[in-house]
Structures are given as C-alpha cells and as structure tokens.
Amino acid sequence: MLAPALPAAAQDADDPALIEEGAVLYEVNCAGCHGPDGEGTGFGRALIGIAAQESDRGVHVASVANGIRNMPEFSSSLTEAEIDAVVSFVRLSFVAEQADDAEEREELPRTGGTSTLAMVGSAMLGAGLLLDRLGRRTVPVRS
C-alpha cells in the first residue's frame, strides 16, 4: 500500500498541481496588494522571482501564515492547505526572466520613492527661483 502524498509544505517543495487553486486564492487574497501579475503595488512588494530571492520555502509559508512587516497574517482566514497552494502558485508562477548573459541584464534606476511629479515640481521651482534671481520675472496673466 502506498503512503499518502505529503502536502508540498511538508515536503518543503512547491507543488505544480496546486497552481490552479493557488491562482484563485491569490486573486482573492493577494492581488489587491501585490498586483495581479505579482509586479507589486504601493501596498505590497513585487513577488517576481521570490523563489530565487528566498530559497527556503518555509520562510515564505510562515510570512503568509503569520504576516510580515505591513502584510497581515492569513492563518486565521486560510487553511494550511490553502496557504500551501497560494505559496506554490506564487513561487512557480512569478519567476524572474533570466538574461542569458549577465551583460544583457539592465538594472532599473532606483528613485528612492520619489515620484516623477515631485521631481518635475522641484525642477520648476528651481527654474522659477533662478529666473527671479536674474530679474526675469514672468508677467502675470490679466483677466
């Protein structure tokens, strides 16, 4: 007689058979903060390549179950099997594309959270101060 298959969490391995269930659970519980494609939002970090970033699957399971930083815990709303499914889905579906050659990889610039609008506003303020210092004030618009 064969022993029953252990869940992926017990095997410390992601289970491809859980992807469909995990996708539904992710959409309902996670996509609002992490984005529908795991790209991240202002509320939750990007999950692309998370399996490569955190090779210990148990850490990922514990983060979902117990919460971490701003992420709430899901152990009160999801069963262990559901957490197992969503973790397998994320780790197997949101895989970072690897460039064949390290030279082909392009690192994205880090802005430190500064928005484009803030940068443009600062530039306009600087230009206005410069024009004022040079005595080239703009003419007010008359109605």
C-alpha positions in Angstrom: 0.0 0.0 0.0 1.3 3.5 -0.9 1.7 6.1 1.8 -0.4 9.2 1.2 1.4 12.0 -0.5 2.5 14.7 1.8 1.5 18.3 1.1 4.1 20.5 -0.6 4.7 22.4 2.7 5.6 19.1 4.5 7.9 18.2 1.6 9.4 21.7 1.6 8.7 21.8 -2.2 6.4 23.7 -4.4 3.6 21.6 -6.0 2.7 22.3 -9.6 -0.6 20.5 -9.0 -1.7 23.3 -6.7 -1.2 26.2 -9.2 -4.9 26.4 -10.3 -6.2 26.5 -6.7 -3.4 28.8 -5.7 -4.2 31.2 -8.6 -7.8 31.6 -7.4 -6.7 32.2 -3.8 -4.0 34.7 -4.9 -6.5 36.7 -6.9 -8.9 36.9 -3.9 -6.4 37.4 -1.1 -3.2 38.8 -2.5 -3.6 40.5 -5.9 -5.0 43.7 -4.3 -1.7 44.5 -2.7 0.9 42.6 -4.8 -0.8 43.2 -8.2 -2.5 40.6 -10.5 0.9 39.6 -12.0 2.9 39.9 -8.9 4.5 43.1 -10.0 3.8 44.9 -6.7 1.9 48.0 -5.9 2.2 50.8 -3.4 0.7 48.5 -0.8 2.7 45.3 -1.4 6.1 44.3 -2.7 6.8 42.7 -6.0 6.8 38.9 -5.9 8.5 38.3 -9.2 11.4 35.9 -8.6 10.6 35.4 -4.9 11.6 31.7 -5.0 15.1 32.8 -6.1 15.2 35.6 -3.5 14.1 33.3 -0.7 15.1 29.7 -1.4 13.7 28.5 2.0 10.0 27.8 1.2 9.2 27.6 4.9 10.1 31.3 5.3 7.6 32.1 2.6 4.9 29.9 4.1 5.5 31.5 7.5 5.3 35.0 6.0 1.9 34.3 4.5 0.6 32.5 7.6 1.9 34.9 10.3 2.3 38.1 8.3 5.5 40.1 7.9 6.1 43.9 8.2 2.9 45.5 6.7 1.4 42.3 5.4 -1.4 40.8 7.5 -1.4 37.2 8.7 -3.6 34.8 6.7 -3.6 31.8 9.1 -7.0 32.9 10.5 -8.6 33.1 7.1 -6.9 30.4 5.0 -6.2 26.8 5.9 -2.7 25.3 5.8 -3.6 23.6 2.5 -4.8 26.9 1.0 -1.6 28.7 2.2 0.4 25.9 0.7 -1.5 26.3 -2.6 -1.0 30.1 -2.8 2.7 29.8 -1.9 3.2 27.2 -4.6 1.4 29.3 -7.1 3.5 32.4 -6.4 6.8 30.6 -6.3 6.1 28.7 -9.5 4.3 31.4 -11.5 6.1 34.6 -10.7 9.6 33.6 -12.0 12.0 36.3 -12.9 13.2 36.1 -16.5 17.0 35.5 -16.6 19.1 37.1 -19.2 21.4 34.6 -21.0 24.4 36.9 -20.5 25.0 39.0 -17.3 26.0 41.9 -19.6 22.5 41.9 -21.1 20.8 42.5 -17.8 19.7 46.0 -17.3 19.3 47.3 -13.7 16.4 49.7 -13.2 17.3 53.0 -11.7 16.3 53.4 -8.1 14.3 56.5 -7.3 14.1 56.1 -3.5 10.3 56.5 -3.8 10.5 60.0 -5.3 7.7 60.4 -7.8 8.1 61.9 -11.2 5.6 64.7 -10.3 7.7 65.7 -7.3 10.8 65.8 -9.4 9.1 67.9 -12.1 7.8 70.3 -9.4 11.2 70.7 -7.9 12.7 71.4 -11.3 10.0 74.1 -12.0 10.6 75.7 -8.6 14.3 75.8 -9.2 13.8 77.3 -12.6 11.5 80.0 -11.2 13.9 80.9 -8.4 16.7 81.2 -11.0 14.7 83.5 -13.2 13.7 85.6 -10.2 17.4 85.9 -9.3 18.2 87.0 -12.8 15.5 89.6 -12.7 13.5 87.9 -15.4 10.2 87.7 -13.7 7.2 86.5 -15.6 4.4 88.8 -16.4 1.1 88.0 -14.5 -1.8 86.9 -16.7 -4.5 89.6 -16.7 -8.1 88.6 -16.9 
